[in-house]
């Protein structure tokens, strides 16, 4: 059997999975977005912007805010894992921060729905400790709950990438800075962070794409308007059977993530040049 044919045979199952589960639905969504009563047009996009412009803006703001907080938390955790002086604290943090990686988003939404409610576990603990009274408790089942869910779920993923990149750096440079009297914060910001910035950007872009596609969290936590694009798509299909507008919202989401990926790709190509 010729070697090229054997190689093609080996990759055929993967190509079939990618084609059937990704390329075909993507092509169907794009063509369906421009299908207006059997004719080519942009009516679905006009209707999507007319009805769900606030949801589109809400989604972009929530995901950008979550990405910024994920980046800050990941840098803080990765920096302590690299520069921490307490071996026991480093070991506990290294073991603890990874747990959300293994929890699906639908479980995250259910957990935080009961934790962040007005009568949820968080407010109950605050009342038991005397920090708040029953009249002072508030519900976080809104945009704040979505941000908390995204940050809690995606921070371990980005931290895992950053911590690995930080661990691969030359320790001699870090020790030299310490010997010259530089603080841990200054070492992290001025020496370590510039070297792991490409890895951080990759992790944030992957998290951005992931958060744009999550449906369970906004449905479970934010039962009000505005909401995220994914929830609007599900509502449009379930309530009206309007696949055209739902596909248009999907294409808008795809274009948003493509812009973020293009910015990173352009920056990477400029650095390689």
C-alpha positions as CSV (number, residue, x, y, z in Angstrom):
1,X,0.0,0.0,0.0
2,X,1.5,3.4,-1.0
3,X,2.6,5.6,1.9
4,X,0.5,8.6,0.9
5,X,-2.6,6.5,0.7
6,X,-1.9,5.0,4.1
7,X,-1.5,8.4,5.6
8,X,-4.8,9.5,4.1
9,X,-6.5,6.4,5.4
10,X,-5.2,7.1,8.9
11,X,-6.5,10.7,9.0
12,X,-9.8,9.9,7.4
13,X,-11.8,9.3,10.6
14,X,-10.6,12.6,12.0
15,X,-11.4,14.4,8.8
16,X,-14.9,12.9,8.8
17,X,-15.5,14.0,12.4
18,X,-14.4,17.5,11.7
19,X,-16.4,17.7,8.5
20,X,-19.6,16.3,9.9
21,X,-19.6,18.0,13.3
22,X,-17.9,21.4,12.4
23,X,-17.7,22.3,8.8
24,X,-21.1,21.1,7.7
25,X,-23.0,22.9,10.6
26,X,-20.9,26.0,10.0
27,X,-21.7,26.1,6.3
28,X,-25.4,25.4,7.1
29,X,-25.5,28.2,9.7
30,X,-23.8,30.8,7.4
31,X,-26.1,29.9,4.4
32,X,-29.2,29.9,6.7
33,X,-28.3,33.3,8.0
34,X,-28.6,34.8,4.5
35,X,-31.7,32.8,3.6
36,X,-34.8,35.0,3.8
37,X,-37.9,33.1,2.6
38,X,-35.8,31.2,0.1
39,X,-34.0,34.3,-1.2
40,X,-30.6,35.7,-0.5
41,X,-30.7,38.7,1.8
42,X,-29.6,40.3,5.0
43,X,-33.1,40.5,6.5
44,X,-32.1,38.1,9.3
45,X,-29.2,40.3,10.3
46,X,-31.4,43.4,10.3
47,X,-33.9,41.6,12.5
48,X,-31.2,40.3,14.8
49,X,-29.7,43.8,15.4
50,X,-33.2,45.3,15.8
51,X,-34.3,42.8,18.4
52,X,-31.0,41.7,20.1
53,X,-28.6,44.6,19.8
54,X,-28.5,45.0,23.6
55,X,-27.8,41.2,24.0
56,X,-24.9,41.5,21.5
57,X,-23.3,44.4,23.4
58,X,-24.0,42.7,26.7
59,X,-22.3,39.5,25.5
60,X,-19.2,41.3,24.3
61,X,-18.9,43.4,27.4
62,X,-19.3,40.4,29.7
63,X,-16.8,38.2,27.9
64,X,-14.2,41.0,27.7
65,X,-14.6,41.8,31.4
66,X,-14.3,38.1,32.2
67,X,-11.2,37.8,30.0
68,X,-9.5,40.7,31.8
69,X,-10.3,39.2,35.3
70,X,-9.2,35.7,34.1
71,X,-5.9,37.2,33.0
72,X,-5.3,39.0,36.3
73,X,-6.2,36.0,38.4
74,X,-4.0,33.7,36.2
75,X,-1.0,36.0,36.5
76,X,-1.4,36.2,40.3
77,X,-1.7,32.5,40.7
78,X,1.0,31.6,38.3
79,X,3.3,34.3,39.8
80,X,2.8,32.9,43.3
81,X,3.5,29.3,42.1
82,X,6.7,30.6,40.5
83,X,7.9,33.1,43.1
84,X,6.2,31.9,46.3
85,X,8.4,31.3,49.3
86,X,6.1,29.0,51.3
87,X,6.4,25.5,49.8
88,X,3.3,24.3,51.7
89,X,1.2,27.2,50.4
90,X,2.5,26.6,46.9
91,X,1.7,22.9,47.0
92,X,-1.9,23.5,48.3
93,X,-2.5,26.2,45.7
94,X,-1.1,24.0,42.9
95,X,-3.4,21.2,44.0
96,X,-6.5,23.4,44.6
97,X,-6.7,25.8,41.6
98,X,-7.1,23.0,39.0
99,X,-10.4,21.6,40.3
100,X,-12.7,23.8,38.2
101,X,-11.1,22.3,35.1
102,X,-13.0,19.0,35.6
103,X,-16.4,20.6,36.2
104,X,-18.7,21.1,33.1
105,X,-20.3,24.5,32.6
106,X,-23.7,23.1,33.2
107,X,-22.6,22.0,36.7
108,X,-20.9,25.4,37.3
109,X,-24.2,27.1,36.5
110,X,-26.2,24.9,38.8
111,X,-23.6,25.3,41.6
112,X,-23.4,29.1,41.4
113,X,-27.2,29.4,41.0
114,X,-27.6,28.0,44.5
115,X,-24.5,29.7,45.9
116,X,-25.2,33.2,44.7
117,X,-28.9,33.4,45.2
118,X,-30.4,35.8,47.8
119,X,-31.1,32.9,50.1
120,X,-28.1,31.0,48.8
121,X,-25.1,29.5,50.6
122,X,-22.9,32.6,50.3
123,X,-25.4,34.9,51.9
124,X,-26.2,32.3,54.5
125,X,-22.6,32.1,55.6
126,X,-22.3,35.9,55.7
127,X,-25.4,36.1,57.9
128,X,-24.2,33.3,60.2
129,X,-20.8,35.1,60.6
130,X,-22.6,38.4,61.5
131,X,-21.3,40.3,58.5
132,X,-24.7,40.8,56.9
133,X,-28.3,40.8,58.1
134,X,-31.1,39.3,56.1
135,X,-32.2,42.7,54.9
136,X,-28.8,43.4,53.5
137,X,-28.4,40.3,51.4
138,X,-28.6,40.7,47.6
139,X,-28.8,38.2,44.8
140,X,-25.9,37.9,42.4
141,X,-28.0,36.0,39.8
142,X,-27.4,38.6,37.1
143,X,-24.4,39.7,35.0
144,X,-22.2,39.5,38.1
145,X,-23.0,35.8,38.5
146,X,-22.1,35.2,34.8
147,X,-18.8,36.9,35.3
148,X,-18.0,34.9,38.5
149,X,-18.9,31.7,36.7
150,X,-16.7,32.4,33.7
151,X,-13.8,33.6,35.8
152,X,-14.0,30.6,38.2
153,X,-14.2,28.1,35.4
154,X,-11.6,29.5,33.0
155,X,-8.9,30.8,35.3
156,X,-7.4,27.3,36.0
157,X,-7.1,26.7,32.2
158,X,-5.2,29.9,31.6
159,X,-3.2,29.5,34.8
160,X,-2.1,26.0,33.7
161,X,-0.7,27.5,30.5
162,X,1.0,30.4,32.2
163,X,2.4,28.5,35.1
164,X,4.0,26.0,32.6
165,X,5.5,28.9,30.6
166,X,6.8,30.5,33.8
167,X,8.3,27.3,35.0
168,X,10.3,27.0,31.8
169,X,12.0,30.4,32.2
170,X,15.6,30.7,33.2
171,X,15.7,30.9,36.9
172,X,19.1,32.6,36.9
173,X,17.5,35.8,35.7
174,X,14.9,35.7,38.5
175,X,17.5,35.0,41.1
176,X,19.7,37.8,39.8
177,X,16.8,40.2,40.2
178,X,16.2,39.0,43.7
179,X,19.8,39.5,44.6
180,X,19.6,43.1,43.4
181,X,16.7,43.7,45.7
182,X,13.8,43.6,43.3
183,X,10.4,42.7,44.9
184,X,8.4,39.7,43.8
185,X,5.8,42.0,42.2
186,X,8.4,43.8,40.2
187,X,10.0,40.6,39.1
188,X,6.6,39.3,38.0
189,X,5.6,42.4,36.1
190,X,8.9,43.5,34.6
191,X,10.8,40.2,34.0
192,X,8.4,37.2,33.9
193,X,5.2,38.6,32.4
194,X,6.8,40.0,29.2
195,X,8.2,36.6,28.5
196,X,5.0,34.7,29.0
197,X,2.7,37.3,27.3
198,X,2.2,35.3,24.1
199,X,1.1,32.2,26.1
200,X,-1.3,34.4,28.1
201,X,-2.8,35.8,25.0
202,X,-3.4,32.3,23.5
203,X,-5.1,31.2,26.7
204,X,-7.3,34.3,26.9
205,X,-8.3,33.9,23.2
206,X,-9.3,30.3,23.7
207,X,-11.2,31.3,26.8
208,X,-12.9,34.1,24.9
209,X,-14.1,31.7,22.3
210,X,-15.3,29.2,24.9
211,X,-17.2,31.8,26.9
212,X,-18.9,33.1,23.7
213,X,-20.3,29.6,23.1
214,X,-21.6,28.8,26.6
215,X,-25.4,28.4,26.9
216,X,-26.0,26.8,30.3
217,X,-24.5,29.6,32.5
218,X,-26.6,32.5,31.2
219,X,-29.7,30.4,31.1
220,X,-29.3,29.3,34.8
221,X,-27.9,32.4,36.3
222,X,-29.2,35.4,34.4
223,X,-33.0,35.0,33.9
224,X,-33.5,38.5,32.7
225,X,-32.8,40.8,29.8
226,X,-30.3,41.6,28.4
227,X,-28.7,38.2,28.2
228,X,-26.0,36.5,26.1
229,X,-26.2,35.7,22.4
230,X,-26.4,31.9,23.0
231,X,-29.5,32.3,25.2
232,X,-31.1,34.6,22.6
233,X,-30.4,32.0,19.9
234,X,-32.0,29.2,22.0
235,X,-35.0,31.4,22.7
236,X,-35.4,32.3,19.1
237,X,-35.5,28.6,18.0
238,X,-37.6,27.2,20.9
239,X,-40.1,30.0,21.0
240,X,-40.5,30.9,17.3
241,X,-38.7,28.3,15.3
242,X,-36.8,31.1,13.7
243,X,-33.6,29.5,12.5
244,X,-32.8,32.4,10.2
245,X,-32.3,35.0,13.0
246,X,-30.7,32.4,15.3
247,X,-28.2,31.6,12.5
248,X,-27.6,35.3,12.0
249,X,-26.8,35.7,15.8
250,X,-24.4,32.7,15.4
251,X,-22.6,34.4,12.5
252,X,-22.3,37.6,14.5
253,X,-20.8,35.6,17.4
254,X,-18.4,33.9,14.9
255,X,-17.3,37.3,13.5
256,X,-16.7,38.6,17.0
257,X,-14.4,35.7,17.9
258,X,-12.7,35.9,14.4
259,X,-11.8,39.5,15.1
260,X,-10.1,38.6,18.4
261,X,-8.3,35.7,16.7
262,X,-7.2,38.0,13.8
263,X,-5.8,40.6,16.2
264,X,-3.7,38.0,17.9
265,X,-2.6,36.4,14.6
266,X,-1.5,39.8,13.2
267,X,0.4,40.6,16.4
268,X,2.2,37.2,16.2
269,X,3.1,37.7,12.6
270,X,4.5,41.1,13.4
271,X,6.6,39.7,16.2
272,X,8.0,37.0,13.9
273,X,8.8,39.5,11.3
